[in-house]
Amino acid sequence: MNTPKAVAVKRKRGDDALKKLKFRREKRVRTDLSDRSVEVFRLAKTYDEGSGRQEG
């Protein structure tokens, strides 16, 4: 079994990775201010969350 300390370290690493990902996404939205880029990003985000691909 894992020791509590090891679990805490793993959890912290996971949180850091998530924060980095989140920050990178927000940064991308801020830099791409044209409506089209934001819309594409929004579609990509909903796709990432598993709501399915829209065809058309």
mmCIF entry with sequence, helices, sheets and N, C-alpha, C, O atoms, coordinates in Angstrom:
data_MODEL
# 
_entry.id   MODEL 
# 
_entity.id                         1 
_entity.type                       polymer 
_entity.pdbx_number_of_molecules   1 
# 
_entity_poly.entity_id                      1 
_entity_poly.type                           'polypeptide(L)' 
_entity_poly.nstd_linkage                   no 
_entity_poly.nstd_monomer                   no 
_entity_poly.pdbx_seq_one_letter_code       MNTPKAVAVKRKRGDDALKKLKFRREKRVRTDLSDRSVEVFRLAKTYDEGSGRQEG 
_entity_poly.pdbx_seq_one_letter_code_can   MNTPKAVAVKRKRGDDALKKLKFRREKRVRTDLSDRSVEVFRLAKTYDEGSGRQEG 
_entity_poly.pdbx_strand_id                 A 
# 
loop_
_entity_poly_seq.entity_id 
_entity_poly_seq.num 
_entity_poly_seq.mon_id 
_entity_poly_seq.hetero 
1 1  MET n 
1 2  ASN n 
1 3  THR n 
1 4  PRO n 
1 5  LYS n 
1 6  ALA n 
1 7  VAL n 
1 8  ALA n 
1 9  VAL n 
1 10 LYS n 
1 11 ARG n 
1 12 LYS n 
1 13 ARG n 
1 14 GLY n 
1 15 ASP n 
1 16 ASP n 
1 17 ALA n 
1 18 LEU n 
1 19 LYS n 
1 20 LYS n 
1 21 LEU n 
1 22 LYS n 
1 23 PHE n 
1 24 ARG n 
1 25 ARG n 
1 26 GLU n 
1 27 LYS n 
1 28 ARG n 
1 29 VAL n 
1 30 ARG n 
1 31 THR n 
1 32 ASP n 
1 33 LEU n 
1 34 SER n 
1 35 ASP n 
1 36 ARG n 
1 37 SER n 
1 38 VAL n 
1 39 GLU n 
1 40 VAL n 
1 41 PHE n 
1 42 ARG n 
1 43 LEU n 
1 44 ALA n 
1 45 LYS n 
1 46 THR n 
1 47 TYR n 
1 48 ASP n 
1 49 GLU n 
1 50 GLY n 
1 51 SER n 
1 52 GLY n 
1 53 ARG n 
1 54 GLN n 
1 55 GLU n 
1 56 GLY n 
# 
_struct_asym.id          A 
_struct_asym.entity_id   1 
# 
loop_
_struct_conf.conf_type_id 
_struct_conf.id 
_struct_conf.pdbx_PDB_helix_id 
_struct_conf.beg_label_comp_id 
_struct_conf.beg_label_asym_id 
_struct_conf.beg_label_seq_id 
_struct_conf.pdbx_beg_PDB_ins_code 
_struct_conf.end_label_comp_id 
_struct_conf.end_label_asym_id 
_struct_conf.end_label_seq_id 
_struct_conf.pdbx_end_PDB_ins_code 
_struct_conf.beg_auth_comp_id 
_struct_conf.beg_auth_asym_id 
_struct_conf.beg_auth_seq_id 
_struct_conf.end_auth_comp_id 
_struct_conf.end_auth_asym_id 
_struct_conf.end_auth_seq_id 
_struct_conf.pdbx_PDB_helix_class 
_struct_conf.details 
_struct_conf.pdbx_PDB_helix_length 
HELX_P HELX_P1 AA1 PRO A 4  ? THR A 31 ? PRO A 4  THR A 31 1 ? 28 
HELX_P HELX_P2 AA2 ASP A 35 ? ASP A 48 ? ASP A 35 ASP A 48 1 ? 14 
# 
_struct_conf_type.id          HELX_P 
_struct_conf_type.criteria    ? 
_struct_conf_type.reference   ? 
# 
loop_
_atom_site.group_PDB 
_atom_site.id 
_atom_site.type_symbol 
_atom_site.label_atom_id 
_atom_site.label_alt_id 
_atom_site.label_comp_id 
_atom_site.label_asym_id 
_atom_site.label_entity_id 
_atom_site.label_seq_id 
_atom_site.pdbx_PDB_ins_code 
_atom_site.Cartn_x 
_atom_site.Cartn_y 
_atom_site.Cartn_z 
_atom_site.occupancy 
_atom_site.B_iso_or_equiv 
_atom_site.pdbx_formal_charge 
_atom_site.auth_seq_id 
_atom_site.auth_comp_id 
_atom_site.auth_asym_id 
_atom_site.auth_atom_id 
_atom_site.pdbx_PDB_model_num 
ATOM 1   N N  . MET A 1 1  ? 0.833   -1.214 0.000   1.00 0.00 ? 1  MET A N  1 
ATOM 2   C CA . MET A 1 1  ? 0.000   0.000  0.000   1.00 0.00 ? 1  MET A CA 1 
ATOM 3   C C  . MET A 1 1  ? 0.865   1.260  0.000   1.00 0.00 ? 1  MET A C  1 
ATOM 4   O O  . MET A 1 1  ? 2.020   1.240  0.424   1.00 0.00 ? 1  MET A O  1 
ATOM 5   N N  . ASN A 1 2  ? 0.287   2.339  -0.478  1.00 0.00 ? 2  ASN A N  1 
ATOM 6   C CA . ASN A 1 2  ? 1.020   3.605  -0.483  1.00 0.00 ? 2  ASN A CA 1 
ATOM 7   C C  . ASN A 1 2  ? 1.028   4.228  0.902   1.00 0.00 ? 2  ASN A C  1 
ATOM 8   O O  . ASN A 1 2  ? 0.062   4.111  1.657   1.00 0.00 ? 2  ASN A O  1 
ATOM 9   N N  . THR A 1 3  ? 2.128   4.889  1.226   1.00 0.00 ? 3  THR A N  1 
ATOM 10  C CA . THR A 1 3  ? 2.141   5.646  2.469   1.00 0.00 ? 3  THR A CA 1 
ATOM 11  C C  . THR A 1 3  ? 1.390   6.949  2.235   1.00 0.00 ? 3  THR A C  1 
ATOM 12  O O  . THR A 1 3  ? 1.362   7.443  1.108   1.00 0.00 ? 3  THR A O  1 
ATOM 13  N N  . PRO A 1 4  ? 0.790   7.509  3.258   1.00 0.00 ? 4  PRO A N  1 
ATOM 14  C CA . PRO A 1 4  ? 0.033   8.765  3.086   1.00 0.00 ? 4  PRO A CA 1 
ATOM 15  C C  . PRO A 1 4  ? 0.849   9.870  2.414   1.00 0.00 ? 4  PRO A C  1 
ATOM 16  O O  . PRO A 1 4  ? 0.329   10.635 1.601   1.00 0.00 ? 4  PRO A O  1 
ATOM 17  N N  . LYS A 1 5  ? 2.136   9.941  2.764   1.00 0.00 ? 5  LYS A N  1 
ATOM 18  C CA . LYS A 1 5  ? 2.976   10.992 2.179   1.00 0.00 ? 5  LYS A CA 1 
ATOM 19  C C  . LYS A 1 5  ? 3.072   10.818 0.664   1.00 0.00 ? 5  LYS A C  1 
ATOM 20  O O  . LYS A 1 5  ? 2.951   11.788 -0.085  1.00 0.00 ? 5  LYS A O  1 
ATOM 21  N N  . ALA A 1 6  ? 3.291   9.583  0.216   1.00 0.00 ? 6  ALA A N  1 
ATOM 22  C CA . ALA A 1 6  ? 3.399   9.317  -1.225  1.00 0.00 ? 6  ALA A CA 1 
ATOM 23  C C  . ALA A 1 6  ? 2.102   9.699  -1.925  1.00 0.00 ? 6  ALA A C  1 
ATOM 24  O O  . ALA A 1 6  ? 2.120   10.273 -3.014  1.00 0.00 ? 6  ALA A O  1 
ATOM 25  N N  . VAL A 1 7  ? 0.983   9.380  -1.295  1.00 0.00 ? 7  VAL A N  1 
ATOM 26  C CA . VAL A 1 7  ? -0.310  9.721  -1.892  1.00 0.00 ? 7  VAL A CA 1 
ATOM 27  C C  . VAL A 1 7  ? -0.444  11.233 -2.031  1.00 0.00 ? 7  VAL A C  1 
ATOM 28  O O  . VAL A 1 7  ? -0.896  11.735 -3.060  1.00 0.00 ? 7  VAL A O  1 
ATOM 29  N N  . ALA A 1 8  ? -0.046  11.953 -0.982  1.00 0.00 ? 8  ALA A N  1 
ATOM 30  C CA . ALA A 1 8  ? -0.152  13.403 -1.006  1.00 0.00 ? 8  ALA A CA 1 
ATOM 31  C C  . ALA A 1 8  ? 0.702   13.987 -2.126  1.00 0.00 ? 8  ALA A C  1 
ATOM 32  O O  . ALA A 1 8  ? 0.270   14.899 -2.831  1.00 0.00 ? 8  ALA A O  1 
ATOM 33  N N  . VAL A 1 9  ? 1.916   13.461 -2.288  1.00 0.00 ? 9  VAL A N  1 
ATOM 34  C CA . VAL A 1 9  ? 2.812   13.962 -3.333  1.00 0.00 ? 9  VAL A CA 1 
ATOM 35  C C  . VAL A 1 9  ? 2.203   13.714 -4.704  1.00 0.00 ? 9  VAL A C  1 
ATOM 36  O O  . VAL A 1 9  ? 2.201   14.600 -5.559  1.00 0.00 ? 9  VAL A O  1 
ATOM 37  N N  . LYS A 1 10 ? 1.681   12.494 -4.913  1.00 0.00 ? 10 LYS A N  1 
ATOM 38  C CA . LYS A 1 10 ? 1.063   12.173 -6.196  1.00 0.00 ? 10 LYS A CA 1 
ATOM 39  C C  . LYS A 1 10 ? -0.091  13.119 -6.481  1.00 0.00 ? 10 LYS A C  1 
ATOM 40  O O  . LYS A 1 10 ? -0.234  13.638 -7.588  1.00 0.00 ? 10 LYS A O  1 
ATOM 41  N N  . ARG A 1 11 ? -0.913  13.334 -5.455  1.00 0.00 ? 11 ARG A N  1 
ATOM 42  C CA . ARG A 1 11 ? -2.088  14.180 -5.636  1.00 0.00 ? 11 ARG A CA 1 
ATOM 43  C C  . ARG A 1 11 ? -1.658  15.597 -6.010  1.00 0.00 ? 11 ARG A C  1 
ATOM 44  O O  . ARG A 1 11 ? -2.251  16.221 -6.890  1.00 0.00 ? 11 ARG A O  1 
ATOM 45  N N  . LYS A 1 12 ? -0.624  16.099 -5.337  1.00 0.00 ? 12 LYS A N  1 
ATOM 46  C CA . LYS A 1 12 ? -0.150  17.449 -5.625  1.00 0.00 ? 12 LYS A CA 1 
ATOM 47  C C  . LYS A 1 12 ? 0.343   17.541 -7.066  1.00 0.00 ? 12 LYS A C  1 
ATOM 48  O O  . LYS A 1 12 ? 0.056   18.515 -7.761  1.00 0.00 ? 12 LYS A O  1 
ATOM 49  N N  . ARG A 1 13 ? 1.087   16.528 -7.518  1.00 0.00 ? 13 ARG A N  1 
ATOM 50  C CA . ARG A 1 13 ? 1.570   16.531 -8.905  1.00 0.00 ? 13 ARG A CA 1 
ATOM 51  C C  . ARG A 1 13 ? 0.406   16.597 -9.877  1.00 0.00 ? 13 ARG A C  1 
ATOM 52  O O  . ARG A 1 13 ? 0.450   17.336 -10.861 1.00 0.00 ? 13 ARG A O  1 
ATOM 53  N N  . GLY A 1 14 ? -0.633  15.824 -9.600  1.00 0.00 ? 14 GLY A N  1 
ATOM 54  C CA . GLY A 1 14 ? -1.809  15.828 -10.465 1.00 0.00 ? 14 GLY A CA 1 
ATOM 55  C C  . GLY A 1 14 ? -2.443  17.207 -10.513 1.00 0.00 ? 14 GLY A C  1 
ATOM 56  O O  . GLY A 1 14 ? -2.812  17.691 -11.583 1.00 0.00 ? 14 GLY A O  1 
ATOM 57  N N  . ASP A 1 15 ? -2.570  17.842 -9.345  1.00 0.00 ? 15 ASP A N  1 
ATOM 58  C CA . ASP A 1 15 ? -3.170  19.168 -9.289  1.00 0.00 ? 15 ASP A CA 1 
ATOM 59  C C  . ASP A 1 15 ? -2.355  20.172 -10.091 1.00 0.00 ? 15 ASP A C  1 
ATOM 60  O O  . ASP A 1 15 ? -2.915  20.996 -10.815 1.00 0.00 ? 15 ASP A O  1 
ATOM 61  N N  . ASP A 1 16 ? -1.037  20.104 -9.964  1.00 0.00 ? 16 ASP A N  1 
ATOM 62  C CA . ASP A 1 16 ? -0.177  21.025 -10.707 1.00 0.00 ? 16 ASP A CA 1 
ATOM 63  C C  . ASP A 1 16 ? -0.382  20.860 -12.206 1.00 0.00 ? 16 ASP A C  1 
ATOM 64  O O  . ASP A 1 16 ? -0.467  21.844 -12.941 1.00 0.00 ? 16 ASP A O  1 
ATOM 65  N N  . ALA A 1 17 ? -0.461  19.605 -12.654 1.00 0.00 ? 17 ALA A N  1 
ATOM 66  C CA . ALA A 1 17 ? -0.642  19.349 -14.083 1.00 0.00 ? 17 ALA A CA 1 
ATOM 67  C C  . ALA A 1 17 ? -1.975  19.927 -14.547 1.00 0.00 ? 17 ALA A C  1 
ATOM 68  O O  . ALA A 1 17 ? -2.059  20.536 -15.614 1.00 0.00 ? 17 ALA A O  1 
ATOM 69  N N  . LEU A 1 18 ? -3.011  19.733 -13.740 1.00 0.00 ? 18 LEU A N  1 
ATOM 70  C CA . LEU A 1 18 ? -4.332  20.255 -14.098 1.00 0.00 ? 18 LEU A CA 1 
ATOM 71  C C  . LEU A 1 18 ? -4.296  21.775 -14.187 1.00 0.00 ? 18 LEU A C  1 
ATOM 72  O O  . LEU A 1 18 ? -4.829  22.367 -15.125 1.00 0.00 ? 18 LEU A O  1 
ATOM 73  N N  . LYS A 1 19 ? -3.659  22.401 -13.195 1.00 0.00 ? 19 LYS A N  1 
ATOM 74  C CA . LYS A 1 19 ? -3.568  23.867 -13.199 1.00 0.00 ? 19 LYS A CA 1 
ATOM 75  C C  . LYS A 1 19 ? -2.879  24.358 -14.467 1.00 0.00 ? 19 LYS A C  1 
ATOM 76  O O  . LYS A 1 19 ? -3.328  25.313 -15.100 1.00 0.00 ? 19 LYS A O  1 
ATOM 77  N N  . LYS A 1 20 ? -1.784  23.695 -14.832 1.00 0.00 ? 20 LYS A N  1 
ATOM 78  C CA . LYS A 1 20 ? -1.052  24.085 -16.039 1.00 0.00 ? 20 LYS A CA 1 
ATOM 79  C C  . LYS A 1 20 ? -1.950  23.992 -17.259 1.00 0.00 ? 20 LYS A C  1 
ATOM 80  O O  . LYS A 1 20 ? -1.997  24.909 -18.079 1.00 0.00 ? 20 LYS A O  1 
ATOM 81  N N  . LEU A 1 21 ? -2.665  22.876 -17.377 1.00 0.00 ? 21 LEU A N  1 
ATOM 82  C CA . LEU A 1 21 ? -3.555  22.670 -18.519 1.00 0.00 ? 21 LEU A CA 1 
ATOM 83  C C  . LEU A 1 21 ? -4.611  23.762 -18.571 1.00 0.00 ? 21 LEU A C  1 
ATOM 84  O O  . LEU A 1 21 ? -4.858  24.359 -19.619 1.00 0.00 ? 21 LEU A O  1 
ATOM 85  N N  . LYS A 1 22 ? -5.229  24.013 -17.425 1.00 0.00 ? 22 LYS A N  1 
ATOM 86  C CA . LYS A 1 22 ? -6.292  25.000 -17.349 1.00 0.00 ? 22 LYS A CA 1 
ATOM 87  C C  . LYS A 1 22 ? -5.753  26.373 -17.761 1.00 0.00 ? 22 LYS A C  1 
ATOM 88  O O  . LYS A 1 22 ? -6.381  27.090 -18.540 1.00 0.00 ? 22 LYS A O  1 
ATOM 89  N N  . PHE A 1 23 ? -4.572  26.731 -17.221 1.00 0.00 ? 23 PHE A N  1 
ATOM 90  C CA . PHE A 1 23 ? -3.983  28.026 -17.522 1.00 0.00 ? 23 PHE A CA 1 
ATOM 91  C C  . PHE A 1 23 ? -3.696  28.151 -19.014 1.00 0.00 ? 23 PHE A C  1 
ATOM 92  O O  . PHE A 1 23 ? -3.943  29.192 -19.623 1.00 0.00 ? 23 PHE A O  1 
ATOM 93  N N  . ARG A 1 24 ? -3.165  27.062 -19.596 1.00 0.00 ? 24 ARG A N  1 
ATOM 94  C CA . ARG A 1 24 ? -2.819  27.104 -21.015 1.00 0.00 ? 24 ARG A CA 1 
ATOM 95  C C  . ARG A 1 24 ? -4.084  27.350 -21.841 1.00 0.00 ? 24 ARG A C  1 
ATOM 96  O O  . ARG A 1 24 ? -4.063  28.111 -22.807 1.00 0.00 ? 24 ARG A O  1 
ATOM 97  N N  . ARG A 1 25 ? -5.179  26.702 -21.454 1.00 0.00 ? 25 ARG A N  1 
ATOM 98  C CA . ARG A 1 25 ? -6.435  26.878 -22.191 1.00 0.00 ? 25 ARG A CA 1 
ATOM 99  C C  . ARG A 1 25 ? -6.933  28.311 -22.093 1.00 0.00 ? 25 ARG A C  1 
ATOM 100 O O  . ARG A 1 25 ? -7.319  28.910 -23.096 1.00 0.00 ? 25 ARG A O  1 
ATOM 101 N N  . GLU A 1 26 ? -6.924  28.863 -20.877 1.00 0.00 ? 26 GLU A N  1 
ATOM 102 C CA . GLU A 1 26 ? -7.409  30.228 -20.687 1.00 0.00 ? 26 GLU A CA 1 
ATOM 103 C C  . GLU A 1 26 ? -6.552  31.204 -21.482 1.00 0.00 ? 26 GLU A C  1 
ATOM 104 O O  . GLU A 1 26 ? -7.063  32.151 -22.078 1.00 0.00 ? 26 GLU A O  1 
ATOM 105 N N  . LYS A 1 27 ? -5.256  30.966 -21.485 1.00 0.00 ? 27 LYS A N  1 
ATOM 106 C CA . LYS A 1 27 ? -4.332  31.825 -22.213 1.00 0.00 ? 27 LYS A CA 1 
ATOM 107 C C  . LYS A 1 27 ? -4.667  31.789 -23.703 1.00 0.00 ? 27 LYS A C  1 
ATOM 108 O O  . LYS A 1 27 ? -4.655  32.822 -24.373 1.00 0.00 ? 27 LYS A O  1 
ATOM 109 N N  . ARG A 1 28 ? -4.966  30.590 -24.217 1.00 0.00 ? 28 ARG A N  1 
ATOM 110 C CA . ARG A 1 28 ? -5.274  30.463 -25.633 1.00 0.00 ? 28 ARG A CA 1 
ATOM 111 C C  . ARG A 1 28 ? -6.511  31.292 -25.971 1.00 0.00 ? 28 ARG A C  1 
ATOM 112 O O  . ARG A 1 28 ? -6.557  31.947 -27.012 1.00 0.00 ? 28 ARG A O  1 
ATOM 113 N N  . VAL A 1 29 ? -7.511  31.265 -25.093 1.00 0.00 ? 29 VAL A N  1 
ATOM 114 C CA . VAL A 1 29 ? -8.728  32.036 -25.352 1.00 0.00 ? 29 VAL A CA 1 
ATOM 115 C C  . VAL A 1 29 ? -8.400  33.519 -25.364 1.00 0.00 ? 29 VAL A C  1 
ATOM 116 O O  . VAL A 1 29 ? -8.905  34.262 -26.206 1.00 0.00 ? 29 VAL A O  1 
ATOM 117 N N  . ARG A 1 30 ? -7.563  33.951 -24.441 1.00 0.00 ? 30 ARG A N  1 
ATOM 118 C CA . ARG A 1 30 ? -7.243  35.372 -24.369 1.00 0.00 ? 30 ARG A CA 1 
ATOM 119 C C  . ARG A 1 30 ? -6.475  35.839 -25.602 1.00 0.00 ? 30 ARG A C  1 
ATOM 120 O O  . ARG A 1 30 ? -6.680  36.955 -26.079 1.00 0.00 ? 30 ARG A O  1 
ATOM 121 N N  . THR A 1 31 ? -5.593  34.987 -26.115 1.00 0.00 ? 31 THR A N  1 
ATOM 122 C CA . THR A 1 31 ? -4.795  35.417 -27.259 1.00 0.00 ? 31 THR A CA 1 
ATOM 123 C C  . THR A 1 31 ? -5.615  35.375 -28.546 1.00 0.00 ? 31 THR A C  1 
ATOM 124 O O  . THR A 1 31 ? -5.465  36.248 -29.401 1.00 0.00 ? 31 THR A O  1 
ATOM 125 N N  . ASP A 1 32 ? -6.484  34.367 -28.695 1.00 0.00 ? 32 ASP A N  1 
ATOM 126 C CA . ASP A 1 32 ? -7.311  34.269 -29.898 1.00 0.00 ? 32 ASP A CA 1 
ATOM 127 C C  . ASP A 1 32 ? -8.626  34.986 -29.659 1.00 0.00 ? 32 ASP A C  1 
ATOM 128 O O  . ASP A 1 32 ? -9.614  34.359 -29.276 1.00 0.00 ? 32 ASP A O  1 
ATOM 129 N N  . LEU A 1 33 ? -8.652  36.282 -29.880 1.00 0.00 ? 33 LEU A N  1 
ATOM 130 C CA . LEU A 1 33 ? -9.862  37.027 -29.546 1.00 0.00 ? 33 LEU A CA 1 
ATOM 131 C C  . LEU A 1 33 ? -10.850 37.109 -30.699 1.00 0.00 ? 33 LEU A C  1 
ATOM 132 O O  . LEU A 1 33 ? -11.958 37.616 -30.523 1.00 0.00 ? 33 LEU A O  1 
ATOM 133 N N  . SER A 1 34 ? -10.468 36.617 -31.885 1.00 0.00 ? 34 SER A N  1 
ATOM 134 C CA . SER A 1 34 ? -11.439 36.658 -32.981 1.00 0.00 ? 34 SER A CA 1 
ATOM 135 C C  . SER A 1 34 ? -12.581 35.697 -32.671 1.00 0.00 ? 34 SER A C  1 
ATOM 136 O O  . SER A 1 34 ? -12.367 34.646 -32.066 1.00 0.00 ? 34 SER A O  1 
ATOM 137 N N  . ASP A 1 35 ? -13.789 36.056 -33.084 1.00 0.00 ? 35 ASP A N  1 
ATOM 138 C CA . ASP A 1 35 ? -14.973 35.261 -32.738 1.00 0.00 ? 35 ASP A CA 1 
ATOM 139 C C  . ASP A 1 35 ? -14.820 33.815 -33.180 1.00 0.00 ? 35 ASP A C  1 
ATOM 140 O O  . ASP A 1 35 ? -15.208 32.896 -32.460 1.00 0.00 ? 35 ASP A O  1 
ATOM 141 N N  . ARG A 1 36 ? -14.262 33.618 -34.347 1.00 0.00 ? 36 ARG A N  1 
ATOM 142 C CA . ARG A 1 36 ? -14.170 32.279 -34.901 1.00 0.00 ? 36 ARG A CA 1 
ATOM 143 C C  . ARG A 1 36 ? -13.287 31.382 -34.025 1.00 0.00 ? 36 ARG A C  1 
ATOM 144 O O  . ARG A 1 36 ? -13.632 30.231 -33.758 1.00 0.00 ? 36 ARG A O  1 
ATOM 145 N N  . SER A 1 37 ? -12.153 31.916 -33.584 1.00 0.00 ? 37 SER A N  1 
ATOM 146 C CA . SER A 1 37 ? -11.247 31.127 -32.753 1.00 0.00 ? 37 SER A CA 1 
ATOM 147 C C  . SER A 1 37 ? -11.934 30.732 -31.459 1.00 0.00 ? 37 SER A C  1 
ATOM 148 O O  . SER A 1 37 ? -11.837 29.588 -31.016 1.00 0.00 ? 37 SER A O  1 
ATOM 149 N N  . VAL A 1 38 ? -12.636 31.695 -30.849 1.00 0.00 ? 38 VAL A N  1 
ATOM 150 C CA . VAL A 1 38 ? -13.313 31.418 -29.593 1.00 0.00 ? 38 VAL A CA 1 
ATOM 151 C C  . VAL A 1 38 ? -14.370 30.340 -29.803 1.00 0.00 ? 38 VAL A C  1 
ATOM 152 O O  . VAL A 1 38 ? -14.521 29.441 -28.975 1.00 0.00 ? 38 VAL A O  1 
ATOM 153 N N  . GLU A 1 39 ? -15.103 30.431 -30.915 1.00 0.00 ? 39 GLU A N  1 
ATOM 154 C CA . GLU A 1 39 ? -16.144 29.437 -31.197 1.00 0.00 ? 39 GLU A CA 1 
ATOM 155 C C  . GLU A 1 39 ? -15.523 28.051 -31.379 1.00 0.00 ? 39 GLU A C  1 
ATOM 156 O O  . GLU A 1 39 ? -16.024 27.065 -30.838 1.00 0.00 ? 39 GLU A O  1 
ATOM 157 N N  . VAL A 1 40 ? -14.431 27.979 -32.143 1.00 0.00 ? 40 VAL A N  1 
ATOM 158 C CA . VAL A 1 40 ? -13.754 26.699 -32.350 1.00 0.00 ? 40 VAL A CA 1 
ATOM 159 C C  . VAL A 1 40 ? -13.288 26.140 -31.015 1.00 0.00 ? 40 VAL A C  1 
ATOM 160 O O  . VAL A 1 40 ? -13.420 24.947 -30.743 1.00 0.00 ? 40 VAL A O  1 
ATOM 161 N N  . PHE A 1 41 ? -12.741 27.020 -30.190 1.00 0.00 ? 41 PHE A N  1 
ATOM 162 C CA . PHE A 1 41 ? -12.268 26.577 -28.877 1.00 0.00 ? 41 PHE A CA 1 
ATOM 163 C C  . PHE A 1 41 ? -13.433 26.041 -28.054 1.00 0.00 ? 41 PHE A C  1 
ATOM 164 O O  . PHE A 1 41 ? -13.307 25.026 -27.369 1.00 0.00 ? 41 PHE A O  1 
ATOM 165 N N  . ARG A 1 42 ? -14.567 26.731 -28.127 1.00 0.00 ? 42 ARG A N  1 
ATOM 166 C CA . ARG A 1 42 ? -15.720 26.312 -27.337 1.00 0.00 ? 42 ARG A CA 1 
ATOM 167 C C  . ARG A 1 42 ? -16.174 24.912 -27.772 1.00 0.00 ? 42 ARG A C  1 
ATOM 168 O O  . ARG A 1 42 ? -16.495 24.060 -26.944 1.00 0.00 ? 42 ARG A O  1 
ATOM 169 N N  . LEU A 1 43 ? -16.190 24.698 -29.099 1.00 0.00 ? 43 LEU A N  1 
ATOM 170 C CA . LEU A 1 43 ? -16.574 23.382 -29.618 1.00 0.00 ? 43 LEU A CA 1 
ATOM 171 C C  . LEU A 1 43 ? -15.583 22.323 -29.139 1.00 0.00 ? 43 LEU A C  1 
ATOM 172 O O  . LEU A 1 43 ? -15.976 21.232 -28.727 1.00 0.00 ? 43 LEU A O  1 
ATOM 173 N N  . ALA A 1 44 ? -14.301 22.656 -29.199 1.00 0.00 ? 44 ALA A N  1 
ATOM 174 C CA . ALA A 1 44 ? -13.282 21.701 -28.779 1.00 0.00 ? 44 ALA A CA 1 
ATOM 175 C C  . ALA A 1 44 ? -13.456 21.372 -27.303 1.00 0.00 ? 44 ALA A C  1 
ATOM 176 O O  . ALA A 1 44 ? -13.291 20.224 -26.891 1.00 0.00 ? 44 ALA A O  1 
ATOM 177 N N  . LYS A 1 45 ? -13.788 22.377 -26.516 1.00 0.00 ? 45 LYS A N  1 
ATOM 178 C CA . LYS A 1 45 ? -13.939 22.166 -25.079 1.00 0.00 ? 45 LYS A CA 1 
ATOM 179 C C  . LYS A 1 45 ? -15.115 21.228 -24.808 1.00 0.00 ? 45 LYS A C  1 
ATOM 180 O O  . LYS A 1 45 ? -14.999 20.296 -24.013 1.00 0.00 ? 45 LYS A O  1 
ATOM 181 N N  . THR A 1 46 ? -16.240 21.475 -25.467 1.00 0.00 ? 46 THR A N  1 
ATOM 182 C CA . THR A 1 46 ? -17.399 20.611 -25.233 1.00 0.00 ? 46 THR A CA 1 
ATOM 183 C C  . THR A 1 46 ? -17.076 19.198 -25.693 1.00 0.00 ? 46 THR A C  1 
ATOM 184 O O  . THR A 1 46 ? -17.526 18.229 -25.081 1.00 0.00 ? 46 THR A O  1 
ATOM 185 N N  . TYR A 1 47 ? -16.295 19.069 -26.771 1.00 0.00 ? 47 TYR A N  1 
ATOM 186 C CA . TYR A 1 47 ? -15.916 17.743 -27.261 1.00 0.00 ? 47 TYR A CA 1 
ATOM 187 C C  . TYR A 1 47 ? -15.034 17.040 -26.223 1.00 0.00 ? 47 TYR A C  1 
ATOM 188 O O  . TYR A 1 47 ? -15.183 15.845 -25.969 1.00 0.00 ? 47 TYR A O  1 
ATOM 189 N N  . ASP A 1 48 ? -14.112 17.807 -25.630 1.00 0.00 ? 48 ASP A N  1 
ATOM 190 C CA . ASP A 1 48 ? -13.231 17.244 -24.613 1.00 0.00 ? 48 ASP A CA 1 
ATOM 191 C C  . ASP A 1 48 ? -14.033 16.717 -23.431 1.00 0.00 ? 48 ASP A C  1 
ATOM 192 O O  . ASP A 1 48 ? -13.683 15.696 -22.840 1.00 0.00 ? 48 ASP A O  1 
ATOM 193 N N  . GLU A 1 49 ? -15.107 17.416 -23.091 1.00 0.00 ? 49 GLU A N  1 
ATOM 194 C CA . GLU A 1 49 ? -15.897 17.019 -21.930 1.00 0.00 ? 49 GLU A CA 1 
ATOM 195 C C  . GLU A 1 49 ? -16.779 15.823 -22.237 1.00 0.00 ? 49 GLU A C  1 
ATOM 196 O O  . GLU A 1 49 ? -17.509 15.348 -21.366 1.00 0.00 ? 49 GLU A O  1 
ATOM 197 N N  . GLY A 1 50 ? -16.718 15.329 -23.472 1.00 0.00 ? 50 GLY A N  1 
ATOM 198 C CA . GLY A 1 50 ? -17.381 14.082 -23.789 1.00 0.00 ? 50 GLY A CA 1 
ATOM 199 C C  . GLY A 1 50 ? -18.835 14.230 -24.185 1.00 0.00 ? 50 GLY A C  1 
ATOM 200 O O  . GLY A 1 50 ? -19.598 13.270 -24.081 1.00 0.00 ? 50 GLY A O  1 
ATOM 201 N N  . SER A 1 51 ? -19.241 15.418 -24.642 1.00 0.00 ? 51 SER A N  1 
ATOM 202 C CA . SER A 1 51 ? -20.643 15.589 -25.025 1.00 0.00 ? 51 SER A CA 1 
ATOM 203 C C  . SER A 1 51 ? -20.876 15.109 -26.451 1.00 0.00 ? 51 SER A C  1 
ATOM 204 O O  . SER A 1 51 ? -21.993 15.200 -26.961 1.00 0.00 ? 51 SER A O  1 
ATOM 205 N N  . GLY A 1 52 ? -19.832 14.598 -27.101 1.00 0.00 ? 52 GLY A N  1 
ATOM 206 C CA . GLY A 1 52 ? -20.006 14.000 -28.424 1.00 0.00 ? 52 GLY A CA 1 
ATOM 207 C C  . GLY A 1 52 ? -19.669 14.966 -29.534 1.00 0.00 ? 52 GLY A C  1 
ATOM 208 O O  . GLY A 1 52 ? -19.668 16.183 -29.346 1.00 0.00 ? 52 GLY A O  1 
ATOM 209 N N  . ARG A 1 53 ? -19.381 14.402 -30.697 1.00 0.00 ? 53 ARG A N  1 
ATOM 210 C CA . ARG A 1 53 ? -18.999 15.228 -31.847 1.00 0.00 ? 53 ARG A CA 1 
ATOM 211 C C  . ARG A 1 53 ? -20.231 15.647 -32.624 1.00 0.00 ? 53 ARG A C  1 
ATOM 212 O O  . ARG A 1 53 ? -21.146 14.854 -32.847 1.00 0.00 ? 53 ARG A O  1 
ATOM 213 N N  . GLN A 1 54 ? -20.239 16.920 -33.035 1.00 0.00 ? 54 GLN A N  1 
ATOM 214 C CA . GLN A 1 54 ? -21.338 17.398 -33.875 1.00 0.00 ? 54 GLN A CA 1 
ATOM 215 C C  . GLN A 1 54 ? -20.925 17.275 -35.330 1.00 0.00 ? 54 GLN A C  1 
ATOM 216 O O  . GLN A 1 54 ? -19.853 17.737 -35.722 1.00 0.00 ? 54 GLN A O  1 
ATOM 217 N N  . GLU A 1 55 ? -21.778 16.650 -36.127 1.00 0.00 ? 55 GLU A N  1 
ATOM 218 C CA . GLU A 1 55 ? -21.448 16.477 -37.545 1.00 0.00 ? 55 GLU A CA 1 
ATOM 219 C C  . GLU A 1 55 ? -22.250 17.445 -38.384 1.00 0.00 ? 55 GLU A C  1 
ATOM 220 O O  . GLU A 1 55 ? -23.416 17.720 -38.098 1.00 0.00 ? 55 GLU A O  1 
ATOM 221 N N  . GLY A 1 56 ? -21.602 17.971 -39.445 1.00 0.00 ? 56 GLY A N  1 
ATOM 222 C CA . GLY A 1 56 ? -22.349 18.883 -40.279 1.00 0.00 ? 56 GLY A CA 1 
ATOM 223 C C  . GLY A 1 56 ? -21.462 19.750 -41.111 1.00 0.00 ? 56 GLY A C  1 
ATOM 224 O O  . GLY A 1 56 ? -21.952 20.581 -41.876 1.00 0.00 ? 56 GLY A O  1 
# 
